[in-house]
Amino acid sequence: MSFKRLFAGAALAVTSAACAATLPPASETGIADTRTVLVSDTGREIPIRTLTPSVCEAAACPLIIFSHGAFATYDRYDALLEPLAERGFKIIAPNHVDSEEHPARDAYDRSDALPLRVEDYQTIAAKTEASATIALGHSFGALIAQMAGGAVSNSMDGTVNRVDPAYRPDLIIALSPPGPYLGMVPENWRPIERPMLVMTGTEDVIPTIADDWQDHLVSFEEAPKSLAFALIYKDIDHYLNGIYGRERPPASPSEADLRTRT
């Protein structure tokens, strides 16, 4: 079994249980992969990628709102998103303003990233019909998923950012979420109100942001114990060893290597 299939299988097991969703066999699901634009209530255009299984054309399906990592883009996560879509989840992934490939990136400051990521999530949640909603994110995007579920974040100017409770998901999946960093303190994760799966690996180290891979588990440790779950992979780094998000570091195992180990 490939690592990405193993990873997707773990996520699917949790999402299916949490949302009580009946999902079709992968072989029965065709996928439409489109790029369009949503307009927020403030009039801002939000580029989105939508993966729509054919079974969702006639009825509402469980929805995954995916938030990419800092400076990344929705196109760097095929190994994560496509297997989920094949199992019957509709996926909407915004291209946030901090993305290296956002068409209007130069129009925004670094301080705009967090509040506009929150607006992206809320706009998608408000405009999309779904049988259930999962907030999924990687790295900075994992924090957005956690905020959707009730966590809060302090901007550098002291502003407290939060997601409107009207848009709470049924489940949070946080891939390598940040630890205490740039205004985040342990107390920020205590208001989480939804079941949350945190995933990380024993090589998941980012200098100055997460000097120890266990920093990624702070949100798991601080959230209500009845709602928090963690999945830890041995020898896996912040980008699942090059499977998504960023290029593979020279010394990392290739996906072929991972196949032999899983």
C-alpha positions as a Python dict, from the first residue, in 0.01 Angstrom:
ca = {
    (1, 'M'): (0, 0, 0),
    (2, 'S'): (137, 347, -88),
    (3, 'F'): (191, 594, 192),
    (4, 'K'): (-56, 842, 48),
    (5, 'R'): (-324, 572, 38),
    (6, 'L'): (-245, 474, 395),
    (7, 'F'): (-269, 837, 499),
    (8, 'A'): (-594, 895, 313),
    (9, 'G'): (-735, 575, 460),
    (10, 'A'): (-672, 700, 812),
    (11, 'A'): (-842, 1030, 735),
    (12, 'L'): (-1133, 854, 569),
    (13, 'A'): (-1191, 630, 868),
    (14, 'V'): (-1225, 930, 1094),
    (15, 'T'): (-1436, 1143, 859),
    (16, 'S'): (-1675, 858, 783),
    (17, 'A'): (-1731, 783, 1150),
    (18, 'A'): (-1769, 1145, 1250),
    (19, 'C'): (-2005, 1243, 971),
    (20, 'A'): (-2194, 914, 940),
    (21, 'A'): (-2151, 953, 565),
    (22, 'T'): (-2230, 668, 328),
    (23, 'L'): (-1953, 680, 71),
    (24, 'P'): (-1956, 504, -267),
    (25, 'P'): (-1681, 267, -380),
    (26, 'A'): (-1395, 453, -546),
    (27, 'S'): (-1453, 262, -871),
    (28, 'E'): (-1799, 417, -903),
    (29, 'T'): (-1683, 775, -864),
    (30, 'G'): (-1569, 1005, -1146),
    (31, 'I'): (-1411, 1337, -1046),
    (32, 'A'): (-1461, 1683, -1198),
    (33, 'D'): (-1161, 1906, -1118),
    (34, 'T'): (-1242, 2275, -1176),
    (35, 'R'): (-1098, 2619, -1100),
    (36, 'T'): (-1344, 2900, -1040),
    (37, 'V'): (-1388, 3210, -824),
    (38, 'L'): (-1610, 3283, -525),
    (39, 'V'): (-1688, 3638, -414),
    (40, 'S'): (-1686, 3716, -43),
    (41, 'D'): (-1933, 3949, 128),
    (42, 'T'): (-1662, 4218, 113),
    (43, 'G'): (-1644, 4183, -266),
    (44, 'R'): (-1306, 4009, -272),
    (45, 'E'): (-1252, 3737, -532),
    (46, 'I'): (-1138, 3402, -389),
    (47, 'P'): (-981, 3158, -638),
    (48, 'I'): (-1097, 2806, -557),
    (49, 'R'): (-1028, 2455, -678),
    (50, 'T'): (-1323, 2216, -657),
    (51, 'L'): (-1304, 1838, -680),
    (52, 'T'): (-1658, 1709, -732),
    (53, 'P'): (-1733, 1336, -741),
    (54, 'S'): (-1999, 1242, -995),
    (55, 'V'): (-2220, 1111, -714),
    (56, 'C'): (-2244, 1469, -580),
    (57, 'E'): (-2413, 1603, -891),
    (58, 'A'): (-2757, 1478, -786),
    (59, 'A'): (-2736, 1525, -410),
    (60, 'A'): (-2536, 1700, -142),
    (61, 'C'): (-2218, 1516, -41),
    (62, 'P'): (-1992, 1553, 261),
    (63, 'L'): (-1775, 1859, 203),
    (64, 'I'): (-1406, 1903, 283),
    (65, 'I'): (-1285, 2263, 299),
    (66, 'F'): (-907, 2244, 257),
    (67, 'S'): (-661, 2516, 358),
    (68, 'H'): (-308, 2489, 217),
    (69, 'G'): (16, 2570, 397),
    (70, 'A'): (178, 2913, 405),
    (71, 'F'): (286, 3036, 60),
    (72, 'A'): (175, 2708, -100),
    (73, 'T'): (-122, 2652, -333),
    (74, 'Y'): (-407, 2406, -375),
    (75, 'D'): (-231, 2240, -669),
    (76, 'R'): (48, 2097, -452),
    (77, 'Y'): (-175, 1856, -261),
    (78, 'D'): (-303, 1613, -525),
    (79, 'A'): (-173, 1312, -330),
    (80, 'L'): (-392, 1416, -38),
    (81, 'L'): (-703, 1555, -205),
    (82, 'E'): (-760, 1322, -500),
    (83, 'P'): (-793, 997, -296),
    (84, 'L'): (-1047, 1172, -71),
    (85, 'A'): (-1248, 1290, -371),
    (86, 'E'): (-1238, 938, -514),
    (87, 'R'): (-1414, 821, -200),
    (88, 'G'): (-1707, 1057, -245),
    (89, 'F'): (-1603, 1375, -65),
    (90, 'K'): (-1655, 1705, -242),
    (91, 'I'): (-1347, 1920, -185),
    (92, 'I'): (-1320, 2297, -210),
    (93, 'A'): (-973, 2444, -165),
    (94, 'P'): (-919, 2821, -177),
    (95, 'N'): (-596, 2974, -300),
    (96, 'H'): (-521, 3206, -8),
    (97, 'V'): (-373, 3554, -56),
    (98, 'D'): (-34, 3447, 85),
    (99, 'S'): (5, 3181, -184),
    (100, 'E'): (303, 3219, -414),
    (101, 'E'): (58, 3172, -700),
    (102, 'H'): (-227, 3398, -588),
    (103, 'P'): (-303, 3632, -882),
    (104, 'A'): (-321, 3942, -658),
    (105, 'R'): (-65, 3851, -394),
    (106, 'D'): (120, 4184, -420),
    (107, 'A'): (-197, 4370, -319),
    (108, 'Y'): (-186, 4224, 33),
    (109, 'D'): (39, 4254, 335),
    (110, 'R'): (160, 3963, 544),
    (111, 'S'): (-80, 4072, 819),
    (112, 'D'): (-375, 4017, 583),
    (113, 'A'): (-313, 3643, 553),
    (114, 'L'): (-482, 3520, 872),
    (115, 'P'): (-805, 3725, 864),
    (116, 'L'): (-850, 3666, 489),
    (117, 'R'): (-793, 3292, 530),
    (118, 'V'): (-1073, 3299, 788),
    (119, 'E'): (-1290, 3489, 540),
    (120, 'D'): (-1210, 3231, 270),
    (121, 'Y'): (-1328, 2949, 495),
    (122, 'Q'): (-1646, 3127, 599),
    (123, 'T'): (-1734, 3224, 242),
    (124, 'I'): (-1705, 2864, 122),
    (125, 'A'): (-1900, 2728, 420),
    (126, 'A'): (-2177, 2983, 370),
    (127, 'K'): (-2214, 2926, -4),
    (128, 'T'): (-2189, 2545, -24),
    (129, 'E'): (-2461, 2292, 51),
    (130, 'A'): (-2325, 1977, 217),
    (131, 'S'): (-2447, 1675, 409),
    (132, 'A'): (-2158, 1729, 652),
    (133, 'T'): (-1848, 1949, 662),
    (134, 'I'): (-1487, 1864, 743),
    (135, 'A'): (-1225, 2138, 797),
    (136, 'L'): (-891, 2005, 671),
    (137, 'G'): (-564, 2194, 659),
    (138, 'H'): (-187, 2161, 645),
    (139, 'S'): (56, 2369, 855),
    (140, 'F'): (-81, 2727, 859),
    (141, 'G'): (-389, 2581, 695),
    (142, 'A'): (-425, 2337, 986),
    (143, 'L'): (-461, 2637, 1217),
    (144, 'I'): (-746, 2765, 998),
    (145, 'A'): (-916, 2425, 1026),
    (146, 'Q'): (-874, 2438, 1403),
    (147, 'M'): (-1013, 2791, 1416),
    (148, 'A'): (-1315, 2670, 1221),
    (149, 'G'): (-1370, 2428, 1507),
    (150, 'G'): (-1343, 2692, 1780),
    (151, 'A'): (-975, 2777, 1833),
    (152, 'V'): (-878, 3144, 1831),
    (153, 'S'): (-566, 3323, 1709),
    (154, 'N'): (-408, 3651, 1814),
    (155, 'S'): (-277, 3881, 1541),
    (156, 'M'): (48, 4064, 1604),
    (157, 'D'): (-150, 4384, 1670),
    (158, 'G'): (-344, 4209, 1945),
    (159, 'T'): (-661, 4145, 1744),
    (160, 'V'): (-832, 3817, 1830),
    (161, 'N'): (-934, 3626, 1516),
    (162, 'R'): (-1208, 3366, 1524),
    (163, 'V'): (-1447, 3188, 1288),
    (164, 'D'): (-1818, 3259, 1320),
    (165, 'P'): (-1971, 2970, 1522),
    (166, 'A'): (-2240, 2943, 1254),
    (167, 'Y'): (-1979, 2779, 1031),
    (168, 'R'): (-1847, 2511, 1266),
    (169, 'P'): (-1750, 2190, 1080),
    (170, 'D'): (-1845, 1842, 1193),
    (171, 'L'): (-1478, 1743, 1215),
    (172, 'I'): (-1129, 1896, 1213),
    (173, 'I'): (-827, 1728, 1052),
    (174, 'A'): (-507, 1921, 1127),
    (175, 'L'): (-192, 1810, 943),
    (176, 'S'): (123, 1938, 1116),
    (177, 'P'): (-51, 2230, 1288),
    (178, 'P'): (166, 2505, 1437),
    (179, 'G'): (256, 2509, 1803),
    (180, 'P'): (282, 2827, 2011),
    (181, 'Y'): (415, 3077, 1757),
    (182, 'L'): (344, 3434, 1644),
    (183, 'G'): (72, 3511, 1895),
    (184, 'M'): (-52, 3156, 1947),
    (185, 'V'): (-49, 3040, 2309),
    (186, 'P'): (-170, 2705, 2445),
    (187, 'E'): (-495, 2859, 2570),
    (188, 'N'): (-593, 2941, 2210),
    (189, 'W'): (-680, 2576, 2142),
    (190, 'R'): (-889, 2514, 2451),
    (191, 'P'): (-1217, 2647, 2301),
    (192, 'I'): (-1220, 2377, 2030),
    (193, 'E'): (-1574, 2239, 2003),
    (194, 'R'): (-1546, 1966, 1742),
    (195, 'P'): (-1369, 1628, 1715),
    (196, 'M'): (-1013, 1687, 1597),
    (197, 'L'): (-751, 1457, 1448),
    (198, 'V'): (-395, 1595, 1460),
    (199, 'M'): (-135, 1428, 1236),
    (200, 'T'): (243, 1477, 1252),
    (201, 'G'): (567, 1281, 1215),
    (202, 'T'): (889, 1230, 1407),
    (203, 'E'): (1085, 1433, 1147),
    (204, 'D'): (830, 1716, 1141),
    (205, 'V'): (1074, 1991, 1241),
    (206, 'I'): (1066, 2350, 1109),
    (207, 'P'): (1344, 2571, 1252),
    (208, 'T'): (1212, 2866, 1460),
    (209, 'I'): (850, 2750, 1409),
    (210, 'A'): (869, 2394, 1544),
    (211, 'D'): (1218, 2313, 1671),
    (212, 'D'): (1082, 1987, 1811),
    (213, 'W'): (833, 1771, 1619),
    (214, 'Q'): (625, 1740, 1935),
    (215, 'D'): (547, 2113, 1915),
    (216, 'H'): (284, 2010, 1659),
    (217, 'L'): (100, 1822, 1935),
    (218, 'V'): (34, 2124, 2159),
    (219, 'S'): (-313, 2172, 2011),
    (220, 'F'): (-390, 1804, 2072),
    (221, 'E'): (-275, 1839, 2433),
    (222, 'E'): (-471, 2158, 2498),
    (223, 'A'): (-802, 2075, 2327),
    (224, 'P'): (-1075, 1901, 2530),
    (225, 'K'): (-956, 1544, 2584),
    (226, 'S'): (-1285, 1392, 2469),
    (227, 'L'): (-1246, 1561, 2128),
    (228, 'A'): (-875, 1529, 2052),
    (229, 'F'): (-698, 1245, 1871),
    (230, 'A'): (-342, 1222, 1736),
    (231, 'L'): (-175, 1012, 1465),
    (232, 'I'): (205, 1013, 1459),
    (233, 'Y'): (411, 869, 1172),
    (234, 'K'): (769, 756, 1221),
    (235, 'D'): (1035, 926, 1003),
    (236, 'I'): (788, 1156, 827),
    (237, 'D'): (858, 1527, 788),
    (238, 'H'): (645, 1839, 746),
    (239, 'Y'): (569, 1769, 380),
    (240, 'L'): (518, 1393, 415),
    (241, 'N'): (866, 1353, 266),
    (242, 'G'): (786, 1544, -49),
    (243, 'I'): (442, 1402, -124),
    (244, 'Y'): (278, 1744, -91),
    (245, 'G'): (331, 2110, -15),
    (246, 'R'): (702, 2152, -95),
    (247, 'E'): (983, 1986, -283),
    (248, 'R'): (1136, 1674, -129),
    (249, 'P'): (1455, 1743, 71),
    (250, 'P'): (1755, 1564, -87),
    (251, 'A'): (1791, 1311, 196),
    (252, 'S'): (1422, 1225, 226),
    (253, 'P'): (1286, 884, 128),
    (254, 'S'): (1107, 883, -206),
    (255, 'E'): (747, 773, -238),
    (256, 'A'): (874, 441, -373),
    (257, 'D'): (1078, 398, -54),
    (258, 'L'): (769, 473, 150),
    (259, 'R'): (574, 206, -33),
    (260, 'T'): (818, -59, 90),
    (261, 'R'): (790, 64, 448),
    (262, 'T'): (413, 81, 480),
}
